[in-house]
Amino acid sequence: MSVSIERLCQAGLLIGCMALSGCLPSPQRMVDEEKEPHFLEGKRRVNAMDFAGAVDAFERALQANPHSAAAHFELGVLYDQRKAEPATAIYHYNRFLEAHDSGEKAQRARDRILACKQELARTVSLGPVTQSMQRDFDQLIEENRRLKQQVQNWEAYFQRTQGVTNAPPTPTHLERVAAPPTGAPSVGTSLAGQAATPTIRIVRTEQSRPVESASAPARTHTVKGGETPAAIARRYNVKVEALMAANPRVDARRLQVGQALNIPSQ
């Protein structure tokens, strides 16, 4: 009888030690952790969609019990789905799995760890490439705009020059009309049948329009390092306002080296 009592005391002592060290069976631990006041406050704030307050409450639950797997799981979900911080979410999911490596929540934690790692890999590997591609795309847009403007300028220039070169010369001139041959009827012959005196007839033709001087194509300037709109305007003896009006898509505070600017006429 005394041996049985001794074994019961040893079992009770072992259970007490396990409770103090946080080694109670998983289901019972989860139930106890979910009854903790800070944990309950965190769940209430989640239901109220106060996610920042929920994070704060669950972190206080961890301060009260650093081994709270339930608090780690809830923080993993919040950092994963609400705060978009996959690295922090992975940490809390792993801490949960240290205490619970089986069950529905454990499988969910593993699935979300994999998804968070994929998100981190995508961000690290594709981020710089995407930024570089965006810069190249912006440069191509600017180059295309500049080339399009140059084509329009040259088209206008050729249209003006073509109108000038195709106009036939039609100056006003005098045409001397000789007398008709002897014996041939002529309007200039008198009633007596004698040939009239040769006359001079003035023929007036349409005057040509004034020749337009072909205007030169629009000037452009390629931005160099350290140049400002004011310095460029002084170089071409134009006003800064006119320079920026000729380049409506250019940000005066962010000139880029190699950027082409249209220089307005004075």
C-alpha positions as CSV (number, residue, x, y, z in Angstrom):
1,M,0.0,0.0,0.0
2,S,2.8,2.4,0.9
3,V,4.5,1.6,-2.5
4,S,1.3,2.6,-4.4
5,I,1.1,5.9,-2.5
6,E,4.7,6.6,-3.2
7,R,4.2,6.0,-6.9
8,L,1.2,8.3,-6.9
9,C,3.2,11.0,-5.3
10,Q,5.9,10.6,-7.8
11,A,3.4,10.8,-10.7
12,G,1.9,13.9,-9.2
13,L,5.3,15.4,-8.8
14,L,6.1,14.6,-12.4
15,I,2.9,16.1,-13.7
16,G,3.5,19.2,-11.6
17,C,7.0,19.6,-13.1
18,M,5.7,19.1,-16.6
19,A,3.1,21.8,-16.0
20,L,5.7,24.2,-14.7
21,S,8.0,23.6,-17.6
22,G,5.3,23.9,-20.2
23,C,5.4,20.2,-21.2
24,L,1.8,19.3,-20.7
25,P,0.1,17.3,-23.5
26,S,-0.6,19.5,-26.5
27,P,-4.4,19.5,-26.4
28,Q,-4.5,20.6,-22.8
29,R,-1.8,23.2,-23.3
30,M,-3.7,24.7,-26.2
31,V,-6.9,24.9,-24.1
32,D,-5.0,26.6,-21.2
33,E,-3.2,29.0,-23.6
34,E,-6.4,30.1,-25.3
35,K,-7.9,31.0,-21.9
36,E,-5.1,33.5,-21.1
37,P,-6.6,37.0,-20.8
38,H,-4.3,38.6,-23.3
39,F,-5.0,35.9,-25.8
40,L,-8.7,36.3,-25.4
41,E,-8.3,40.1,-25.9
42,G,-6.3,39.4,-29.1
43,K,-9.2,37.2,-30.5
44,R,-11.7,39.9,-29.6
45,R,-9.7,42.5,-31.5
46,V,-9.4,40.1,-34.5
47,N,-13.2,39.8,-34.6
48,A,-13.4,43.6,-34.5
49,M,-10.9,43.8,-37.4
50,D,-8.5,45.7,-35.2
51,F,-5.5,43.8,-36.4
52,A,-2.8,46.1,-35.0
53,G,-4.5,45.8,-31.6
54,A,-4.7,42.1,-32.0
55,V,-0.9,41.8,-32.7
56,D,-0.2,43.9,-29.6
57,A,-2.5,41.6,-27.4
58,F,-1.0,38.4,-28.7
59,E,2.5,39.7,-28.1
60,R,1.5,40.5,-24.5
61,A,0.3,36.9,-24.2
62,L,3.8,35.8,-25.2
63,Q,5.3,38.0,-22.6
64,A,3.1,36.3,-20.0
65,N,3.9,32.8,-21.4
66,P,6.8,32.7,-23.9
67,H,5.8,29.0,-24.7
68,S,2.3,29.9,-25.8
69,A,2.0,28.0,-29.1
70,A,-1.5,29.4,-29.6
71,A,-0.3,33.0,-29.5
72,H,2.5,32.1,-31.9
73,F,0.0,30.6,-34.4
74,E,-2.3,33.7,-34.2
75,L,0.7,36.0,-34.7
76,G,1.8,33.9,-37.7
77,V,-1.6,34.3,-39.3
78,L,-1.7,38.0,-38.7
79,Y,1.8,38.8,-40.0
80,D,1.1,36.5,-43.0
81,Q,-2.3,37.6,-44.1
82,R,-2.8,41.1,-42.6
83,K,0.6,42.7,-42.3
84,A,2.3,41.2,-45.3
85,E,5.5,40.4,-43.4
86,P,6.3,36.8,-44.5
87,A,9.6,36.6,-42.6
88,T,8.0,37.3,-39.3
89,A,5.1,35.0,-40.1
90,I,7.6,32.2,-40.8
91,Y,9.2,32.7,-37.4
92,H,5.9,32.4,-35.5
93,Y,4.7,29.4,-37.5
94,N,8.0,27.6,-36.7
95,R,7.6,28.4,-33.0
96,F,4.1,26.9,-33.1
97,L,5.4,23.7,-34.9
98,E,8.0,23.2,-32.2
99,A,5.2,22.5,-29.8
100,H,2.6,21.0,-32.2
101,D,3.9,19.0,-35.1
102,S,0.6,17.3,-36.0
103,G,-3.0,18.2,-36.5
104,E,-4.9,20.5,-38.8
105,K,-3.2,23.7,-37.6
106,A,0.2,22.1,-37.9
107,Q,-0.5,21.3,-41.6
108,R,-1.8,24.7,-42.2
109,A,1.3,26.3,-40.6
110,R,3.6,24.2,-42.9
111,D,1.6,25.2,-46.0
112,R,1.8,28.8,-45.1
113,I,5.5,28.6,-44.3
114,L,6.1,27.3,-47.9
115,A,3.9,30.1,-49.3
116,C,5.8,32.7,-47.3
117,K,9.1,31.4,-48.5
118,Q,8.0,31.6,-52.1
119,E,6.9,35.2,-51.5
120,L,10.2,36.1,-50.1
121,A,12.1,34.4,-52.9
122,R,9.9,36.2,-55.5
123,T,10.5,39.6,-53.8
124,V,14.3,39.1,-53.6
125,S,14.9,37.7,-57.0
126,L,12.4,39.7,-59.1
127,G,12.5,43.0,-57.3
128,P,15.8,44.4,-58.7
129,V,15.0,43.0,-62.2
130,T,11.6,44.6,-62.2
131,Q,13.0,48.0,-61.2
132,S,15.7,47.8,-63.9
133,M,13.1,46.8,-66.5
134,Q,10.9,49.7,-65.4
135,R,13.8,52.2,-65.9
136,D,14.6,50.8,-69.3
137,F,10.9,51.0,-70.2
138,D,10.8,54.7,-69.2
139,Q,13.9,55.4,-71.2
140,L,12.3,53.8,-74.3
141,I,9.2,55.8,-73.9
142,E,11.2,59.0,-73.7
143,E,13.3,58.0,-76.7
144,N,10.2,57.1,-78.7
145,R,8.6,60.5,-77.9
146,R,11.7,62.4,-78.9
147,L,12.0,60.5,-82.2
148,K,8.3,61.0,-82.9
149,Q,8.8,64.8,-82.4
150,Q,11.7,64.8,-84.8
151,V,9.8,63.0,-87.4
152,Q,6.9,65.5,-87.1
153,N,9.4,68.4,-87.5
154,W,11.0,66.9,-90.6
155,E,7.6,66.2,-92.2
156,A,6.5,69.8,-91.7
157,Y,9.8,70.9,-93.1
158,F,9.5,68.8,-96.2
159,Q,6.0,69.9,-96.8
160,R,7.0,73.5,-96.7
161,T,10.0,73.0,-99.0
162,Q,7.9,70.9,-101.5
163,G,5.4,73.7,-101.8
164,V,8.1,76.1,-102.8
165,T,10.0,73.9,-105.3
166,N,6.9,72.7,-107.2
167,A,5.5,76.2,-107.9
168,P,6.2,77.1,-111.6
169,P,7.6,80.5,-112.3
170,T,4.9,82.8,-113.8
171,P,6.3,86.3,-114.1
172,T,4.5,89.0,-115.9
173,H,6.1,89.6,-119.4
174,L,5.7,91.3,-122.7
175,E,5.0,89.4,-125.8
176,R,5.7,91.0,-129.2
177,V,3.2,90.0,-131.9
178,A,4.7,90.1,-135.4
179,A,2.6,91.3,-138.4
180,P,0.8,88.5,-140.3
181,P,2.3,87.4,-143.6
182,T,1.5,89.4,-146.7
183,G,-1.9,88.5,-148.2
184,A,-3.2,86.7,-145.2
185,P,-6.3,88.0,-143.6
186,S,-5.6,89.7,-140.3
187,V,-7.5,91.4,-137.7
188,G,-5.0,94.2,-137.9
189,T,-5.7,94.8,-141.7
190,S,-7.5,98.0,-142.6
191,L,-10.5,98.3,-144.9
192,A,-8.2,99.4,-147.7
193,G,-6.5,96.0,-147.6
194,Q,-3.2,97.4,-146.4
195,A,-1.4,95.7,-143.5
196,A,-1.7,97.3,-140.2
197,T,1.3,98.4,-138.3
198,P,2.7,95.7,-136.1
199,T,1.4,96.0,-132.6
200,I,2.6,95.0,-129.2
201,R,0.3,93.0,-127.0
202,I,0.7,92.9,-123.3
203,V,0.1,89.4,-121.9
204,R,-0.4,89.4,-118.1
205,T,-0.1,86.0,-116.4
206,E,-0.9,85.0,-112.9
207,Q,1.9,86.1,-110.5
208,S,3.5,83.5,-108.5
209,R,2.9,83.5,-104.8
210,P,5.8,84.8,-102.7
211,V,8.4,82.1,-102.1
212,E,8.4,81.0,-98.5
213,S,11.7,80.5,-97.0
214,A,12.0,77.0,-95.7
215,S,12.3,77.2,-92.0
216,A,14.9,75.1,-90.3
217,P,13.8,72.1,-88.3
218,A,13.3,72.6,-84.6
219,R,16.4,72.6,-82.5
220,T,17.0,70.1,-79.7
221,H,19.4,69.9,-76.8
222,T,20.8,66.9,-75.1
223,V,20.9,67.3,-71.3
224,K,24.4,67.0,-69.8
225,G,25.3,66.3,-66.2
226,G,24.7,69.3,-63.9
227,E,22.6,71.3,-66.4
228,T,19.5,73.1,-65.3
229,P,16.6,74.5,-67.3
230,A,17.8,78.1,-66.5
231,A,21.3,77.3,-67.8
232,I,19.9,75.7,-71.0
233,A,17.6,78.6,-71.6
234,R,20.5,81.1,-71.2
235,R,22.6,79.1,-73.6
236,Y,20.0,79.4,-76.4
237,N,18.8,82.9,-75.4
238,V,15.2,81.9,-74.7
239,K,13.0,82.2,-71.6
240,V,12.8,79.4,-69.1
241,E,9.0,79.5,-69.4
242,A,9.2,79.1,-73.2
243,L,11.6,76.2,-72.8
244,M,9.4,74.3,-70.4
245,A,6.3,75.1,-72.5
246,A,8.0,73.4,-75.5
247,N,8.7,70.3,-73.3
248,P,5.4,69.8,-71.4
249,R,6.3,66.3,-70.3
250,V,9.6,67.2,-68.8
251,D,9.9,67.8,-65.0
252,A,12.2,70.8,-64.5
253,R,13.4,69.4,-61.2
254,R,14.3,66.0,-62.6
255,L,16.3,66.5,-65.8
256,Q,18.0,63.3,-66.9
257,V,21.4,63.0,-68.5
258,G,20.9,62.2,-72.2
259,Q,17.3,63.6,-72.3
260,A,16.5,65.5,-75.4
261,L,14.8,68.9,-75.0
262,N,13.1,70.9,-77.7
263,I,14.5,74.5,-78.0
264,P,11.7,77.0,-79.0
265,S,12.3,79.7,-81.5
266,Q,12.9,83.2,-80.2
